[in-house]
Amino acid sequence: MPDHTIGKVEEFFPRVLRAFELDGISIAVVRMDDRFYAVSNYCSHMGVELIGSPVEGMDVICWWHGSSFNIATGDPNGGPAADPLRTYPIRVEDGNVVLVTPDLVQRTS
């Protein structure tokens, strides 16, 4: 299965989460300056979607109960969540943002 191109670099606004559904998995992608990060789109505390949540520094702050997660590592930094968010490999190639699919297939089957 090939990797998934999810858009052009210029289509991503800095510090704004965008959701993508790949292989039945909802993934939140954020642009931080010239780097991109991909994490589970669901808060590990209560399972709500993170889309619409603010990104402050390197953290996404869940809009519902305020759990804070490092966008690069998925680690919780505060709030009621104790479990990390799953992270996904992502890269920029020829001006395109690409989610690395082999990792999705390996870890979800």
Stockholm file with secondary structure:
# STOCKHOLM 1.0

chainA/1-109         MPDHTIGKVEEFFPRVLRAFELDGISIAVVRMDDRFYAVSNYCSHMGVELIGSPVEGMDVICWWHGSSFNIATGDPNGGPAADPLRTYPIRVEDGNVVLVTPDLVQRTS
#=GR chainA/1-109 SS CCCEEEEEGGGSCBTCCEEEEETTEEEEEEEETTEEEEEESBCTTTCCBCTTCCEETTEEECTTTCCEEETTTCCEEESSCCSCCCEECEEEETTEEEECHHHHHHHHC
#=GC SS_cons         CCCEEEEEGGGSCBTCCEEEEETTEEEEEEEETTEEEEEESBCTTTCCBCTTCCEETTEEECTTTCCEEETTTCCEEESSCCSCCCEECEEEETTEEEECHHHHHHHHC
//
